[in-house]
Amino acid sequence: MKLYRFLSGPDDSSFCHKVTAALNKGWHLFGSPTYAYDKQTKSMRCGQAVVKDVEGQEYRPDTKLSDW
């Protein structure tokens, strides 16, 4: 099965740690990162898509992506 996640967070080290943790669990970067201003919080937000192939498993809508 191929899994897709979109990670997002504030423009600080916590976002970098979130992406780094995903990479260390076998996820791979997918596409370019995003960067946008959040009017509600008056702060910049970052985003990055990641993908992962998991052999021998079938995707179901209730699959918890963070478990992988």
mmJSON file of the N, C-alpha and C atoms, coordinates in Angstrom:
{"data_MODEL":{"atom_site":{
"group_PDB":["ATOM","ATOM","ATOM","ATOM","ATOM","ATOM","ATOM","ATOM","ATOM","ATOM","ATOM","ATOM","ATOM","ATOM","ATOM","ATOM","ATOM","ATOM","ATOM","ATOM","ATOM","ATOM","ATOM","ATOM","ATOM","ATOM","ATOM","ATOM","ATOM","ATOM","ATOM","ATOM","ATOM","ATOM","ATOM","ATOM","ATOM","ATOM","ATOM","ATOM","ATOM","ATOM","ATOM","ATOM","ATOM","ATOM","ATOM","ATOM","ATOM","ATOM","ATOM","ATOM","ATOM","ATOM","ATOM","ATOM","ATOM","ATOM","ATOM","ATOM","ATOM","ATOM","ATOM","ATOM","ATOM","ATOM","ATOM","ATOM","ATOM","ATOM","ATOM","ATOM","ATOM","ATOM","ATOM","ATOM","ATOM","ATOM","ATOM","ATOM","ATOM","ATOM","ATOM","ATOM","ATOM","ATOM","ATOM","ATOM","ATOM","ATOM","ATOM","ATOM","ATOM","ATOM","ATOM","ATOM","ATOM","ATOM","ATOM","ATOM","ATOM","ATOM","ATOM","ATOM","ATOM","ATOM","ATOM","ATOM","ATOM","ATOM","ATOM","ATOM","ATOM","ATOM","ATOM","ATOM","ATOM","ATOM","ATOM","ATOM","ATOM","ATOM","ATOM","ATOM","ATOM","ATOM","ATOM","ATOM","ATOM","ATOM","ATOM","ATOM","ATOM","ATOM","ATOM","ATOM","ATOM","ATOM","ATOM","ATOM","ATOM","ATOM","ATOM","ATOM","ATOM","ATOM","ATOM","ATOM","ATOM","ATOM","ATOM","ATOM","ATOM","ATOM","ATOM","ATOM","ATOM","ATOM","ATOM","ATOM","ATOM","ATOM","ATOM","ATOM","ATOM","ATOM","ATOM","ATOM","ATOM","ATOM","ATOM","ATOM","ATOM","ATOM","ATOM","ATOM","ATOM","ATOM","ATOM","ATOM","ATOM","ATOM","ATOM","ATOM","ATOM","ATOM","ATOM","ATOM","ATOM","ATOM","ATOM","ATOM","ATOM","ATOM","ATOM","ATOM","ATOM","ATOM","ATOM","ATOM","ATOM","ATOM","ATOM","ATOM"],
"id":[1,2,3,4,5,6,7,8,9,10,11,12,13,14,15,16,17,18,19,20,21,22,23,24,25,26,27,28,29,30,31,32,33,34,35,36,37,38,39,40,41,42,43,44,45,46,47,48,49,50,51,52,53,54,55,56,57,58,59,60,61,62,63,64,65,66,67,68,69,70,71,72,73,74,75,76,77,78,79,80,81,82,83,84,85,86,87,88,89,90,91,92,93,94,95,96,97,98,99,100,101,102,103,104,105,106,107,108,109,110,111,112,113,114,115,116,117,118,119,120,121,122,123,124,125,126,127,128,129,130,131,132,133,134,135,136,137,138,139,140,141,142,143,144,145,146,147,148,149,150,151,152,153,154,155,156,157,158,159,160,161,162,163,164,165,166,167,168,169,170,171,172,173,174,175,176,177,178,179,180,181,182,183,184,185,186,187,188,189,190,191,192,193,194,195,196,197,198,199,200,201,202,203,204],
"type_symbol":["N","C","C","N","C","C","N","C","C","N","C","C","N","C","C","N","C","C","N","C","C","N","C","C","N","C","C","N","C","C","N","C","C","N","C","C","N","C","C","N","C","C","N","C","C","N","C","C","N","C","C","N","C","C","N","C","C","N","C","C","N","C","C","N","C","C","N","C","C","N","C","C","N","C","C","N","C","C","N","C","C","N","C","C","N","C","C","N","C","C","N","C","C","N","C","C","N","C","C","N","C","C","N","C","C","N","C","C","N","C","C","N","C","C","N","C","C","N","C","C","N","C","C","N","C","C","N","C","C","N","C","C","N","C","C","N","C","C","N","C","C","N","C","C","N","C","C","N","C","C","N","C","C","N","C","C","N","C","C","N","C","C","N","C","C","N","C","C","N","C","C","N","C","C","N","C","C","N","C","C","N","C","C","N","C","C","N","C","C","N","C","C","N","C","C","N","C","C","N","C","C","N","C","C"],
"label_atom_id":["N","CA","C","N","CA","C","N","CA","C","N","CA","C","N","CA","C","N","CA","C","N","CA","C","N","CA","C","N","CA","C","N","CA","C","N","CA","C","N","CA","C","N","CA","C","N","CA","C","N","CA","C","N","CA","C","N","CA","C","N","CA","C","N","CA","C","N","CA","C","N","CA","C","N","CA","C","N","CA","C","N","CA","C","N","CA","C","N","CA","C","N","CA","C","N","CA","C","N","CA","C","N","CA","C","N","CA","C","N","CA","C","N","CA","C","N","CA","C","N","CA","C","N","CA","C","N","CA","C","N","CA","C","N","CA","C","N","CA","C","N","CA","C","N","CA","C","N","CA","C","N","CA","C","N","CA","C","N","CA","C","N","CA","C","N","CA","C","N","CA","C","N","CA","C","N","CA","C","N","CA","C","N","CA","C","N","CA","C","N","CA","C","N","CA","C","N","CA","C","N","CA","C","N","CA","C","N","CA","C","N","CA","C","N","CA","C","N","CA","C","N","CA","C","N","CA","C","N","CA","C","N","CA","C","N","CA","C"],
"label_alt_id":[null,null,null,null,null,null,null,null,null,null,null,null,null,null,null,null,null,null,null,null,null,null,null,null,null,null,null,null,null,null,null,null,null,null,null,null,null,null,null,null,null,null,null,null,null,null,null,null,null,null,null,null,null,null,null,null,null,null,null,null,null,null,null,null,null,null,null,null,null,null,null,null,null,null,null,null,null,null,null,null,null,null,null,null,null,null,null,null,null,null,null,null,null,null,null,null,null,null,null,null,null,null,null,null,null,null,null,null,null,null,null,null,null,null,null,null,null,null,null,null,null,null,null,null,null,null,null,null,null,null,null,null,null,null,null,null,null,null,null,null,null,null,null,null,null,null,null,null,null,null,null,null,null,null,null,null,null,null,null,null,null,null,null,null,null,null,null,null,null,null,null,null,null,null,null,null,null,null,null,null,null,null,null,null,null,null,null,null,null,null,null,null,null,null,null,null,null,null,null,null,null,null,null,null],
"label_comp_id":["MET","MET","MET","LYS","LYS","LYS","LEU","LEU","LEU","TYR","TYR","TYR","ARG","ARG","ARG","PHE","PHE","PHE","LEU","LEU","LEU","SER","SER","SER","GLY","GLY","GLY","PRO","PRO","PRO","ASP","ASP","ASP","ASP","ASP","ASP","SER","SER","SER","SER","SER","SER","PHE","PHE","PHE","CYS","CYS","CYS","HIS","HIS","HIS","LYS","LYS","LYS","VAL","VAL","VAL","THR","THR","THR","ALA","ALA","ALA","ALA","ALA","ALA","LEU","LEU","LEU","ASN","ASN","ASN","LYS","LYS","LYS","GLY","GLY","GLY","TRP","TRP","TRP","HIS","HIS","HIS","LEU","LEU","LEU","PHE","PHE","PHE","GLY","GLY","GLY","SER","SER","SER","PRO","PRO","PRO","THR","THR","THR","TYR","TYR","TYR","ALA","ALA","ALA","TYR","TYR","TYR","ASP","ASP","ASP","LYS","LYS","LYS","GLN","GLN","GLN","THR","THR","THR","LYS","LYS","LYS","SER","SER","SER","MET","MET","MET","ARG","ARG","ARG","CYS","CYS","CYS","GLY","GLY","GLY","GLN","GLN","GLN","ALA","ALA","ALA","VAL","VAL","VAL","VAL","VAL","VAL","LYS","LYS","LYS","ASP","ASP","ASP","VAL","VAL","VAL","GLU","GLU","GLU","GLY","GLY","GLY","GLN","GLN","GLN","GLU","GLU","GLU","TYR","TYR","TYR","ARG","ARG","ARG","PRO","PRO","PRO","ASP","ASP","ASP","THR","THR","THR","LYS","LYS","LYS","LEU","LEU","LEU","SER","SER","SER","ASP","ASP","ASP","TRP","TRP","TRP"],
"label_asym_id":["A","A","A","A","A","A","A","A","A","A","A","A","A","A","A","A","A","A","A","A","A","A","A","A","A","A","A","A","A","A","A","A","A","A","A","A","A","A","A","A","A","A","A","A","A","A","A","A","A","A","A","A","A","A","A","A","A","A","A","A","A","A","A","A","A","A","A","A","A","A","A","A","A","A","A","A","A","A","A","A","A","A","A","A","A","A","A","A","A","A","A","A","A","A","A","A","A","A","A","A","A","A","A","A","A","A","A","A","A","A","A","A","A","A","A","A","A","A","A","A","A","A","A","A","A","A","A","A","A","A","A","A","A","A","A","A","A","A","A","A","A","A","A","A","A","A","A","A","A","A","A","A","A","A","A","A","A","A","A","A","A","A","A","A","A","A","A","A","A","A","A","A","A","A","A","A","A","A","A","A","A","A","A","A","A","A","A","A","A","A","A","A","A","A","A","A","A","A","A","A","A","A","A","A"],
"label_entity_id":["1","1","1","1","1","1","1","1","1","1","1","1","1","1","1","1","1","1","1","1","1","1","1","1","1","1","1","1","1","1","1","1","1","1","1","1","1","1","1","1","1","1","1","1","1","1","1","1","1","1","1","1","1","1","1","1","1","1","1","1","1","1","1","1","1","1","1","1","1","1","1","1","1","1","1","1","1","1","1","1","1","1","1","1","1","1","1","1","1","1","1","1","1","1","1","1","1","1","1","1","1","1","1","1","1","1","1","1","1","1","1","1","1","1","1","1","1","1","1","1","1","1","1","1","1","1","1","1","1","1","1","1","1","1","1","1","1","1","1","1","1","1","1","1","1","1","1","1","1","1","1","1","1","1","1","1","1","1","1","1","1","1","1","1","1","1","1","1","1","1","1","1","1","1","1","1","1","1","1","1","1","1","1","1","1","1","1","1","1","1","1","1","1","1","1","1","1","1","1","1","1","1","1","1"],
"label_seq_id":[1,1,1,2,2,2,3,3,3,4,4,4,5,5,5,6,6,6,7,7,7,8,8,8,9,9,9,10,10,10,11,11,11,12,12,12,13,13,13,14,14,14,15,15,15,16,16,16,17,17,17,18,18,18,19,19,19,20,20,20,21,21,21,22,22,22,23,23,23,24,24,24,25,25,25,26,26,26,27,27,27,28,28,28,29,29,29,30,30,30,31,31,31,32,32,32,33,33,33,34,34,34,35,35,35,36,36,36,37,37,37,38,38,38,39,39,39,40,40,40,41,41,41,42,42,42,43,43,43,44,44,44,45,45,45,46,46,46,47,47,47,48,48,48,49,49,49,50,50,50,51,51,51,52,52,52,53,53,53,54,54,54,55,55,55,56,56,56,57,57,57,58,58,58,59,59,59,60,60,60,61,61,61,62,62,62,63,63,63,64,64,64,65,65,65,66,66,66,67,67,67,68,68,68],
"pdbx_PDB_ins_code":[null,null,null,null,null,null,null,null,null,null,null,null,null,null,null,null,null,null,null,null,null,null,null,null,null,null,null,null,null,null,null,null,null,null,null,null,null,null,null,null,null,null,null,null,null,null,null,null,null,null,null,null,null,null,null,null,null,null,null,null,null,null,null,null,null,null,null,null,null,null,null,null,null,null,null,null,null,null,null,null,null,null,null,null,null,null,null,null,null,null,null,null,null,null,null,null,null,null,null,null,null,null,null,null,null,null,null,null,null,null,null,null,null,null,null,null,null,null,null,null,null,null,null,null,null,null,null,null,null,null,null,null,null,null,null,null,null,null,null,null,null,null,null,null,null,null,null,null,null,null,null,null,null,null,null,null,null,null,null,null,null,null,null,null,null,null,null,null,null,null,null,null,null,null,null,null,null,null,null,null,null,null,null,null,null,null,null,null,null,null,null,null,null,null,null,null,null,null,null,null,null,null,null,null],
"Cartn_x":[0.842,0.0,0.89,0.432,1.144,0.359,1.061,0.439,0.886,0.008,0.279,-0.131,0.715,0.399,0.829,0.111,0.529,0.802,2.059,2.469,2.43,1.93,1.912,2.208,2.62,2.926,3.454,3.723,4.26,5.675,6.068,7.419,8.419,8.695,9.689,10.3,11.134,11.847,10.914,9.738,8.824,8.389,8.21,7.845,8.989,10.205,11.371,11.507,11.257,11.333,10.241,9.045,7.947,8.328,8.891,9.309,10.471,11.424,12.574,12.114,11.168,10.647,10.002,9.24,8.61,9.668,10.696,11.759,12.46,12.655,13.32,12.43,11.124,10.198,9.99,10.777,10.699,9.85,9.276,8.53,9.512,9.045,9.873,9.173,9.965,9.407,8.71,7.594,6.828,6.506,7.13,6.892,7.642,7.352,8.019,7.287,8.002,7.345,6.508,5.563,4.741,4.981,4.637,4.876,3.796,3.009,1.899,1.632,1.027,0.672,-0.723,-0.852,-2.128,-2.687,-3.761,-4.339,-4.867,-5.419,-6.0,-4.953,-3.825,-2.786,-1.718,-1.819,-0.84,0.59,0.733,2.04,2.205,3.446,3.738,3.586,3.085,2.888,3.642,4.144,4.877,4.084,4.304,3.671,4.589,4.489,5.288,4.539,4.36,3.764,4.836,4.448,5.341,4.57,5.287,4.689,5.505,4.844,5.536,4.877,5.696,5.209,5.307,4.216,4.183,3.78,4.705,4.452,3.563,2.722,1.921,0.744,0.416,-0.713,-1.689,-2.955,-3.967,-4.49,-4.646,-5.173,-6.656,-7.063,-8.471,-8.681,-9.861,-10.112,-9.848,-9.881,-9.62,-8.135,-7.274,-5.827,-5.316,-4.667,-4.106,-2.703,-2.565,-1.315,-0.148,-0.384,0.714,1.29,0.587,1.113,2.253,2.358,3.362,4.548],
"Cartn_y":[-1.159,0.0,1.224,2.279,3.554,4.5,5.119,6.057,7.475,8.427,9.852,10.615,11.522,12.42,13.822,14.799,16.187,16.705,16.984,17.487,19.012,19.614,21.078,21.511,22.752,23.271,24.682,25.271,26.629,26.666,27.835,28.012,28.098,26.939,26.863,25.468,25.204,23.924,22.725,22.927,21.793,21.197,22.047,21.538,20.711,21.211,20.473,19.133,19.095,17.833,16.871,17.382,16.536,15.872,16.643,16.093,15.124,15.481,14.606,13.276,13.309,12.069,11.195,11.794,11.021,10.39,11.154,10.616,9.444,9.525,8.444,7.226,7.365,6.221,5.643,6.12,5.546,6.313,7.439,8.274,9.011,9.42,10.144,11.443,12.492,13.772,13.616,14.32,14.272,15.709,16.166,17.529,18.553,19.8,20.91,21.283,21.844,22.32,23.571,23.862,25.064,25.978,27.234,28.249,29.306,29.577,30.522,31.259,32.404,33.225,32.831,32.584,32.255,33.523,34.07,35.321,35.196,34.036,33.86,33.923,33.271,33.246,34.305,34.979,36.006,35.449,34.273,33.62,32.859,32.52,31.734,30.247,29.479,28.035,27.32,26.141,25.318,24.045,23.461,22.195,21.374,20.056,19.157,17.839,17.417,16.109,15.038,13.872,12.72,11.475,10.498,9.238,8.067,6.926,5.711,4.495,3.552,2.265,1.246,0.524,-0.519,-1.816,-2.759,-4.042,-4.933,-5.712,-6.712,-6.163,-4.904,-4.304,-3.73,-3.712,-3.11,-1.851,-0.813,0.448,0.312,0.892,1.015,2.451,2.994,4.373,4.638,3.605,3.793,3.607,3.462,3.334,4.6,4.442,5.587,5.828,6.874,7.119,7.359,7.975,8.276,7.001,5.883,4.618,4.069,4.518,3.999,4.884],
"Cartn_z":[0.0,0.0,0.0,-0.643,-0.639,0.262,1.203,2.14,1.829,2.089,1.862,3.116,3.534,4.663,4.297,4.811,4.671,6.072,6.341,7.646,7.608,8.676,8.741,10.165,10.286,11.615,11.532,12.683,12.717,12.154,11.718,11.171,12.32,12.909,13.977,13.984,14.935,14.945,15.138,15.716,15.92,14.584,13.578,12.251,11.676,11.779,11.277,11.99,13.286,14.037,13.58,13.267,12.792,11.468,10.544,9.253,9.441,10.27,10.539,11.132,12.052,12.654,11.588,10.682,9.607,8.7,8.346,7.502,8.174,9.47,10.21,10.393,10.131,10.167,8.769,7.79,6.457,5.466,5.854,4.929,4.028,2.838,1.871,1.496,1.294,0.878,-0.466,-0.622,-1.858,-2.264,-3.314,-3.764,-2.934,-3.22,-2.541,-1.253,-0.289,0.925,0.61,1.471,1.329,2.508,2.313,3.33,3.143,4.175,4.025,5.331,5.196,6.354,6.842,8.143,8.777,9.416,8.837,9.336,10.762,11.1,12.435,13.538,13.315,14.353,14.113,12.957,12.579,12.615,12.003,11.977,10.666,10.359,9.168,9.502,8.522,8.668,7.549,7.852,6.895,6.617,5.452,5.113,4.23,4.363,3.536,3.383,2.135,1.873,1.98,2.508,2.6,2.164,1.626,1.184,1.723,1.786,2.26,1.622,1.157,0.654,1.777,2.002,3.032,2.345,2.293,1.637,2.505,1.841,2.539,3.325,3.154,3.866,2.847,3.198,2.344,2.996,2.203,2.726,3.039,4.159,4.538,4.999,4.831,5.251,6.733,7.566,9.003,9.352,8.348,8.585,9.267,10.399,11.115,10.57,9.771,9.07,10.014,11.143,12.072,12.702,12.621,13.153,12.298,11.072,10.17,10.197],
"occupancy":[1.0,1.0,1.0,1.0,1.0,1.0,1.0,1.0,1.0,1.0,1.0,1.0,1.0,1.0,1.0,1.0,1.0,1.0,1.0,1.0,1.0,1.0,1.0,1.0,1.0,1.0,1.0,1.0,1.0,1.0,1.0,1.0,1.0,1.0,1.0,1.0,1.0,1.0,1.0,1.0,1.0,1.0,1.0,1.0,1.0,1.0,1.0,1.0,1.0,1.0,1.0,1.0,1.0,1.0,1.0,1.0,1.0,1.0,1.0,1.0,1.0,1.0,1.0,1.0,1.0,1.0,1.0,1.0,1.0,1.0,1.0,1.0,1.0,1.0,1.0,1.0,1.0,1.0,1.0,1.0,1.0,1.0,1.0,1.0,1.0,1.0,1.0,1.0,1.0,1.0,1.0,1.0,1.0,1.0,1.0,1.0,1.0,1.0,1.0,1.0,1.0,1.0,1.0,1.0,1.0,1.0,1.0,1.0,1.0,1.0,1.0,1.0,1.0,1.0,1.0,1.0,1.0,1.0,1.0,1.0,1.0,1.0,1.0,1.0,1.0,1.0,1.0,1.0,1.0,1.0,1.0,1.0,1.0,1.0,1.0,1.0,1.0,1.0,1.0,1.0,1.0,1.0,1.0,1.0,1.0,1.0,1.0,1.0,1.0,1.0,1.0,1.0,1.0,1.0,1.0,1.0,1.0,1.0,1.0,1.0,1.0,1.0,1.0,1.0,1.0,1.0,1.0,1.0,1.0,1.0,1.0,1.0,1.0,1.0,1.0,1.0,1.0,1.0,1.0,1.0,1.0,1.0,1.0,1.0,1.0,1.0,1.0,1.0,1.0,1.0,1.0,1.0,1.0,1.0,1.0,1.0,1.0,1.0,1.0,1.0,1.0,1.0,1.0,1.0],
"B_iso_or_equiv":[0.0,0.0,0.0,0.0,0.0,0.0,0.0,0.0,0.0,0.0,0.0,0.0,0.0,0.0,0.0,0.0,0.0,0.0,0.0,0.0,0.0,0.0,0.0,0.0,0.0,0.0,0.0,0.0,0.0,0.0,0.0,0.0,0.0,0.0,0.0,0.0,0.0,0.0,0.0,0.0,0.0,0.0,0.0,0.0,0.0,0.0,0.0,0.0,0.0,0.0,0.0,0.0,0.0,0.0,0.0,0.0,0.0,0.0,0.0,0.0,0.0,0.0,0.0,0.0,0.0,0.0,0.0,0.0,0.0,0.0,0.0,0.0,0.0,0.0,0.0,0.0,0.0,0.0,0.0,0.0,0.0,0.0,0.0,0.0,0.0,0.0,0.0,0.0,0.0,0.0,0.0,0.0,0.0,0.0,0.0,0.0,0.0,0.0,0.0,0.0,0.0,0.0,0.0,0.0,0.0,0.0,0.0,0.0,0.0,0.0,0.0,0.0,0.0,0.0,0.0,0.0,0.0,0.0,0.0,0.0,0.0,0.0,0.0,0.0,0.0,0.0,0.0,0.0,0.0,0.0,0.0,0.0,0.0,0.0,0.0,0.0,0.0,0.0,0.0,0.0,0.0,0.0,0.0,0.0,0.0,0.0,0.0,0.0,0.0,0.0,0.0,0.0,0.0,0.0,0.0,0.0,0.0,0.0,0.0,0.0,0.0,0.0,0.0,0.0,0.0,0.0,0.0,0.0,0.0,0.0,0.0,0.0,0.0,0.0,0.0,0.0,0.0,0.0,0.0,0.0,0.0,0.0,0.0,0.0,0.0,0.0,0.0,0.0,0.0,0.0,0.0,0.0,0.0,0.0,0.0,0.0,0.0,0.0,0.0,0.0,0.0,0.0,0.0,0.0],
"pdbx_formal_charge":[null,null,null,null,null,null,null,null,null,null,null,null,null,null,null,null,null,null,null,null,null,null,null,null,null,null,null,null,null,null,null,null,null,null,null,null,null,null,null,null,null,null,null,null,null,null,null,null,null,null,null,null,null,null,null,null,null,null,null,null,null,null,null,null,null,null,null,null,null,null,null,null,null,null,null,null,null,null,null,null,null,null,null,null,null,null,null,null,null,null,null,null,null,null,null,null,null,null,null,null,null,null,null,null,null,null,null,null,null,null,null,null,null,null,null,null,null,null,null,null,null,null,null,null,null,null,null,null,null,null,null,null,null,null,null,null,null,null,null,null,null,null,null,null,null,null,null,null,null,null,null,null,null,null,null,null,null,null,null,null,null,null,null,null,null,null,null,null,null,null,null,null,null,null,null,null,null,null,null,null,null,null,null,null,null,null,null,null,null,null,null,null,null,null,null,null,null,null,null,null,null,null,null,null],
"auth_seq_id":[1,1,1,2,2,2,3,3,3,4,4,4,5,5,5,6,6,6,7,7,7,8,8,8,9,9,9,10,10,10,11,11,11,12,12,12,13,13,13,14,14,14,15,15,15,16,16,16,17,17,17,18,18,18,19,19,19,20,20,20,21,21,21,22,22,22,23,23,23,24,24,24,25,25,25,26,26,26,27,27,27,28,28,28,29,29,29,30,30,30,31,31,31,32,32,32,33,33,33,34,34,34,35,35,35,36,36,36,37,37,37,38,38,38,39,39,39,40,40,40,41,41,41,42,42,42,43,43,43,44,44,44,45,45,45,46,46,46,47,47,47,48,48,48,49,49,49,50,50,50,51,51,51,52,52,52,53,53,53,54,54,54,55,55,55,56,56,56,57,57,57,58,58,58,59,59,59,60,60,60,61,61,61,62,62,62,63,63,63,64,64,64,65,65,65,66,66,66,67,67,67,68,68,68],
"auth_comp_id":["MET","MET","MET","LYS","LYS","LYS","LEU","LEU","LEU","TYR","TYR","TYR","ARG","ARG","ARG","PHE","PHE","PHE","LEU","LEU","LEU","SER","SER","SER","GLY","GLY","GLY","PRO","PRO","PRO","ASP","ASP","ASP","ASP","ASP","ASP","SER","SER","SER","SER","SER","SER","PHE","PHE","PHE","CYS","CYS","CYS","HIS","HIS","HIS","LYS","LYS","LYS","VAL","VAL","VAL","THR","THR","THR","ALA","ALA","ALA","ALA","ALA","ALA","LEU","LEU","LEU","ASN","ASN","ASN","LYS","LYS","LYS","GLY","GLY","GLY","TRP","TRP","TRP","HIS","HIS","HIS","LEU","LEU","LEU","PHE","PHE","PHE","GLY","GLY","GLY","SER","SER","SER","PRO","PRO","PRO","THR","THR","THR","TYR","TYR","TYR","ALA","ALA","ALA","TYR","TYR","TYR","ASP","ASP","ASP","LYS","LYS","LYS","GLN","GLN","GLN","THR","THR","THR","LYS","LYS","LYS","SER","SER","SER","MET","MET","MET","ARG","ARG","ARG","CYS","CYS","CYS","GLY","GLY","GLY","GLN","GLN","GLN","ALA","ALA","ALA","VAL","VAL","VAL","VAL","VAL","VAL","LYS","LYS","LYS","ASP","ASP","ASP","VAL","VAL","VAL","GLU","GLU","GLU","GLY","GLY","GLY","GLN","GLN","GLN","GLU","GLU","GLU","TYR","TYR","TYR","ARG","ARG","ARG","PRO","PRO","PRO","ASP","ASP","ASP","THR","THR","THR","LYS","LYS","LYS","LEU","LEU","LEU","SER","SER","SER","ASP","ASP","ASP","TRP","TRP","TRP"],
"auth_asym_id":["A","A","A","A","A","A","A","A","A","A","A","A","A","A","A","A","A","A","A","A","A","A","A","A","A","A","A","A","A","A","A","A","A","A","A","A","A","A","A","A","A","A","A","A","A","A","A","A","A","A","A","A","A","A","A","A","A","A","A","A","A","A","A","A","A","A","A","A","A","A","A","A","A","A","A","A","A","A","A","A","A","A","A","A","A","A","A","A","A","A","A","A","A","A","A","A","A","A","A","A","A","A","A","A","A","A","A","A","A","A","A","A","A","A","A","A","A","A","A","A","A","A","A","A","A","A","A","A","A","A","A","A","A","A","A","A","A","A","A","A","A","A","A","A","A","A","A","A","A","A","A","A","A","A","A","A","A","A","A","A","A","A","A","A","A","A","A","A","A","A","A","A","A","A","A","A","A","A","A","A","A","A","A","A","A","A","A","A","A","A","A","A","A","A","A","A","A","A","A","A","A","A","A","A"],
"auth_atom_id":["N","CA","C","N","CA","C","N","CA","C","N","CA","C","N","CA","C","N","CA","C","N","CA","C","N","CA","C","N","CA","C","N","CA","C","N","CA","C","N","CA","C","N","CA","C","N","CA","C","N","CA","C","N","CA","C","N","CA","C","N","CA","C","N","CA","C","N","CA","C","N","CA","C","N","CA","C","N","CA","C","N","CA","C","N","CA","C","N","CA","C","N","CA","C","N","CA","C","N","CA","C","N","CA","C","N","CA","C","N","CA","C","N","CA","C","N","CA","C","N","CA","C","N","CA","C","N","CA","C","N","CA","C","N","CA","C","N","CA","C","N","CA","C","N","CA","C","N","CA","C","N","CA","C","N","CA","C","N","CA","C","N","CA","C","N","CA","C","N","CA","C","N","CA","C","N","CA","C","N","CA","C","N","CA","C","N","CA","C","N","CA","C","N","CA","C","N","CA","C","N","CA","C","N","CA","C","N","CA","C","N","CA","C","N","CA","C","N","CA","C","N","CA","C","N","CA","C","N","CA","C","N","CA","C","N","CA","C"],
"pdbx_PDB_model_num":[1,1,1,1,1,1,1,1,1,1,1,1,1,1,1,1,1,1,1,1,1,1,1,1,1,1,1,1,1,1,1,1,1,1,1,1,1,1,1,1,1,1,1,1,1,1,1,1,1,1,1,1,1,1,1,1,1,1,1,1,1,1,1,1,1,1,1,1,1,1,1,1,1,1,1,1,1,1,1,1,1,1,1,1,1,1,1,1,1,1,1,1,1,1,1,1,1,1,1,1,1,1,1,1,1,1,1,1,1,1,1,1,1,1,1,1,1,1,1,1,1,1,1,1,1,1,1,1,1,1,1,1,1,1,1,1,1,1,1,1,1,1,1,1,1,1,1,1,1,1,1,1,1,1,1,1,1,1,1,1,1,1,1,1,1,1,1,1,1,1,1,1,1,1,1,1,1,1,1,1,1,1,1,1,1,1,1,1,1,1,1,1,1,1,1,1,1,1,1,1,1,1,1,1]
}}}
